[in-house]
Amino acid sequence: MRIWRSKSLVGLLIGCLQIVLVFADRGPSTPDERANAVRLARLLESDPLGPDAKEARHWLTMWVIEVPDIHVSLCGILLGPVLDAKKNYAPELITQMMYSSTAFVIEHPDQAADEVSMYVAGVEGSLRAYESLLKAKPKARWPYLDDLIQKRNQGQLLAYIGAKVPSCNTSDKS
C-alpha cells in the first residue's frame, strides 16, 4: 500500500504496520469478506454519518490492513485541503477514498494495477460521500470538493486526476 503525503497520518501508519505484523499469517480474503467490503464501502458513500458508519469504517480499515491479496494505492493530495483538515468530516472523506478504491479493486480485478482508474474510483466515492454528507450537514461544505464535483459532472475528472498522478508517485511521500 502506498502512503499518503501527510504528517498527521504517520502515527496511524506506524500503528497499522504493527497490526500488519500481528496478522502476517492471515490468508487471502474470502469471497464473503470481499462482498462485505464492497457493501460497506457503498453504505458509507450513501450514508457516511449513519448509525453503522463508525463500525463499518473500523472493519474496513482493519480488513484492508490485514488481507494480503487486496492492494490499493492512496493519494490524499487528490482531495486537496481536505487531507490535513480536521473539520467538516475531513477524516471520513479521506478514508472513504481508500474504501471506494478497495471496492473498485474488488469489483474490477483486471484494472487493479491501473492507478489512475483506482484513484478516480476513490475520489468519486469520496465525492458521493460528500454529497450525502451535505444533505445532513449543509454547512460542511468544501469549495475544493465542489470544484471536483463540477469536474466530474463535466466529464473532466479523469483528466484532472490523471494529471495529478505524477505528484502522487513522487518520492516525497511521508
QUIPE-V438909 format. One record per residue. RES is the residue in three letters. SS is DSSP state (hx for helix, st for strand, lp for the rest). Layout:
RES|SS ; RES|SS
This chain:
MET|lp ; ARG|lp ; ILE|lp ; TRP|lp ; ARG|lp ; SER|lp ; LYS|hx ; SER|hx ; LEU|hx ; VAL|hx ; GLY|hx ; LEU|hx ; LEU|hx ; ILE|hx ; GLY|hx ; CYS|hx ; LEU|hx ; GLN|hx ; ILE|hx ; VAL|hx ; LEU|hx ; VAL|hx ; PHE|lp ; ALA|lp ; ASP|lp ; ARG|lp ; GLY|lp ; PRO|lp ; SER|lp ; THR|lp ; PRO|hx ; ASP|hx ; GLU|hx ; ARG|hx ; ALA|hx ; ASN|hx ; ALA|hx ; VAL|hx ; ARG|hx ; LEU|hx ; ALA|hx ; ARG|hx ; LEU|hx ; LEU|hx ; GLU|hx ; SER|hx ; ASP|lp ; PRO|lp ; LEU|lp ; GLY|lp ; PRO|lp ; ASP|lp ; ALA|hx ; LYS|hx ; GLU|hx ; ALA|hx ; ARG|hx ; HIS|hx ; TRP|hx ; LEU|hx ; THR|hx ; MET|hx ; TRP|hx ; VAL|hx ; ILE|hx ; GLU|hx ; VAL|lp ; PRO|lp ; ASP|lp ; ILE|lp ; HIS|lp ; VAL|lp ; SER|lp ; LEU|lp ; CYS|lp ; GLY|hx ; ILE|hx ; LEU|hx ; LEU|hx ; GLY|hx ; PRO|hx ; VAL|hx ; LEU|lp ; ASP|lp ; ALA|lp ; LYS|lp ; LYS|lp ; ASN|lp ; TYR|lp ; ALA|hx ; PRO|hx ; GLU|hx ; LEU|hx ; ILE|hx ; THR|hx ; GLN|hx ; MET|hx ; MET|hx ; TYR|hx ; SER|hx ; SER|hx ; THR|hx ; ALA|hx ; PHE|hx ; VAL|hx ; ILE|hx ; GLU|hx ; HIS|lp ; PRO|hx ; ASP|hx ; GLN|hx ; ALA|lp ; ALA|lp ; ASP|lp ; GLU|hx ; VAL|hx ; SER|hx ; MET|hx ; TYR|hx ; VAL|hx ; ALA|hx ; GLY|hx ; VAL|hx ; GLU|hx ; GLY|hx ; SER|hx ; LEU|hx ; ARG|hx ; ALA|hx ; TYR|hx ; GLU|hx ; SER|hx ; LEU|hx ; LEU|hx ; LYS|hx ; ALA|hx ; LYS|lp ; PRO|lp ; LYS|lp ; ALA|lp ; ARG|lp ; TRP|lp ; PRO|hx ; TYR|hx ; LEU|hx ; ASP|hx ; ASP|hx ; LEU|hx ; ILE|hx ; GLN|hx ; LYS|hx ; ARG|hx ; ASN|hx ; GLN|lp ; GLY|lp ; GLN|lp ; LEU|hx ; LEU|hx ; ALA|hx ; TYR|hx ; ILE|hx ; GLY|hx ; ALA|hx ; LYS|hx ; VAL|hx ; PRO|hx ; SER|hx ; CYS|hx ; ASN|lp ; THR|lp ; SER|lp ; ASP|lp ; LYS|lp ; SER|lp
